[in-house]
Amino acid sequence: MSDPYRYCLKASVSAICNEVGFDSAEPACIETLTELVTSLLVELGRSTRSFCELACRVEPIIADLVLAFVELGIPIQGLKEFARRRTAKAVTTPGQAAEIKQPTILHTGNKKRHPAYIPENMPEMPDSHSYIHTPTHRQPITDYESVREKAASQKRDVERALTRFIAKTGKIHNLFNTEDTNLLPLISCVK
């Protein structure tokens, strides 16, 4: 259950129902009775606070509660005897819920301290990985062998691309008699 107060109130309503003679009840019935008791307690508290403020006090006293009972039409005779009855069922205190552990935040890098002109009440600086960037470019390769290999590779790629372009746009002869004219085309010399 998310609200421990509502859980205790529901247990109290169930105990009172058991005390007056009910052996079982549907969950919807207990929920409805719990809602009614909640509404009664809220209204009783609101009225008590109103009588307290009307008397220019900050904290309510018993007289404010008695006036709230009277305003709501609840008789207060027998309330003391009801509270001291011997047949009252004890409601056990709810068990302590397991505390959910918050996941720890991974810290990387070193946190910088604030400069002198930033007040100390400001949040601390974030981890350095969140604002220091990594360059996305590499230093060019300048050794002779790598540059020569790259130039030769680019020359082959340009020649192959030009040959394909001329084969698609110009006059060609097929090396083999096949239906696929783009398979091994020969570029014809134009004079």
N, C-alpha and C positions, 0 to 999 in steps of 0.2 A: 504494500500500500504506500502511496506517495505521501499522504498526510497522516502523521501519527496521531494528531488530535482527533481527527475524524475516526480513526481506528479505535481509539479509546472510548469515544462517545458511542460508537456502534456496539462495542463490547458491553458498555453500561446499559444500553437499551436492551440488548439481548438478556443480560442478567435480570433486569427488572421484569421483562416478559416471563422469564423462567420462574421468578419469585412469585408472580401472581397466578401461576398455574399452567402456563403454556409449556409443552414439551418440545415442540419444534415450530419453526416458522419459515416461510419462503424468504429467500434473499431479497426479493423485491419489497416484501412487507417490512423487513428490518430496515431496508434502505429508506423507505418512506417514513417510518417512525423516526429514524435518525435525522432525516431532513426536517421533520416537524420540530424535533427537540432543538436542532440547530437554529431554526427560525425563532423559536421561543427564547432561547438564550441570547440571541443577537438583539432581539427587540427589548428584552429585559435589560441588557447592558446599555442600549441606546437610551432607554427611558431613565435609567439610573443616572447616567451621565448628564442628561438634560436637567434633572432635578438638582444635581450637584452644581451645575453651572448657573442654574436659576438662583441658587442660594449664595452665589459668588464664592464658591469653594473650588479648589483644584482637585482634591481627592474626595471620592464619595464616602458616605457613612451609612450605617444601617438604616437610618431614617429615609435616605434616598431610595434604597432598595425596597423598603416597605411601601413607599409611595408608588414605586414602579409596579409592584405586585398588585396594589389596589387599582391603579390605572388600567392594568391589563385584565382585571377581573378575576385574579387568582386568589382564592382565600388563603390566608396565612395561618388560620387556626389548624392545629395538628401538624404543622410543618416541623416543629421541634421533636415531637414524638416520632414522626416518620423518619427523621434523620437518625434517631437513637434506637430504632427497632432492632431486635435480636435476630430476625430472620433475613437480614440483608445479606446478599451474596457478595463476596469479595471479588473484585476484578483484579486480575494479576497485571502487573505493570508490563508493558510491551518490551520485548527483548531489544537489545541494542542492535541496530542494523549494521552490517559490515560496511566500514568506510571505504568508499571507492577511491583508490589511489590515482592521483593525477599523474599522467605520463610525464616523465622528466624531459626537459628540452635539451637537445644536443647543442652544446656550445662549441664553436670552432673559432679559431683565431683568438686574438687578444682584443678585449674591449678597450677603447680609448676613453680617457677621462675627459670631462667637460672642460672647455677652455674657461678662463677666469671670468669672462663676460656672460656666461650662461649660468643662471641661478641653480643651486644645488637641488631644488625641489623638482626640477625637470627630470623626465625619465632618462635612464642611462642610455648611452650610445648602443646601437645594435652590434651584433657580431660583425667582424670585419668582412666576412664573405658576402654580406648583403649589400655593401656599397663599394667594394674594391672590385674592379672588373678585370677580366682576363682578355688580353689582346687577341683578336680573331685572325690576324694576318701573321704570316711567317716571314722571316728574313729571306730575301731572294738567294738562290743558290748561285755562287759565283765561281766555283771551281771549273776548270777547263773541260774536263771529261763530261761532266753532267750537262753543261751548256751545249756541247757538241752533240751529245745524244738527243737532247731535247730539240735542237734545230733540225737534225736529220729526221726525227719522228714527225715534226710539223711539216717538213718538206714532202714526205711520203703522203701524209694525210691530205695536203693541198693538191698534189698531183692526182691522187685517187678521186677526190671530190670533183676536180675539173674534168677528168675522163668520164666519170658518170654523167656529169652535166651535159657534155658534148654528145655522149651516146644517147641521151634522152631527147635532146633538142635537135640534133643534126641527123644527117643521112648516115645509115649504118649498113653493114653486110653481116649476115650471120655466118659463123664458123661452121655450124651444123644445120641441117635441114630439120628444124623442129618447129612446133607451134609457138613455143615461148621465144619471142624475139629479143627478150632482154637477157637471155642466157648466153654468155660469152659473145657480146657484140663486137664487131670490128668497125672502127671508125674509118669512113672512106675519105680519101683525100679530095678536097675540092680544089679544082684549078680554074 
